């Protein structure tokens, strides 16, 4: 998940502080998670909080499906708010 978090922050142009503010997860926890390219030792609660924050900002986290995990910006629908 670390690479996905890094990619998602880059797509959003978010700093680590932005993700801390939006997710409520500590900077140290996010930093440790981003340092790992595979599975992290992050708690389910922290991983869920980060996922919710990124998804609320318009990120789709793509699961491992043979092509590797990833992140992309969700296609905006006509009613979506522009931030």
HELIX and SHEET records of a PDB file:
HELIX    1   1 UNK A    2  UNK A   12  1                                  11    
HELIX    2   2 UNK A   16  UNK A   23  1                                   8    
HELIX    3   3 UNK A   27  UNK A   34  1                                   8    
HELIX    4   4 UNK A   44  UNK A   56  1                                  13    
SHEET    1   A 2 UNK A  59  UNK A  62  0                                        
SHEET    2   A 2 UNK A  70  UNK A  73 -1                                        
END                                                                             
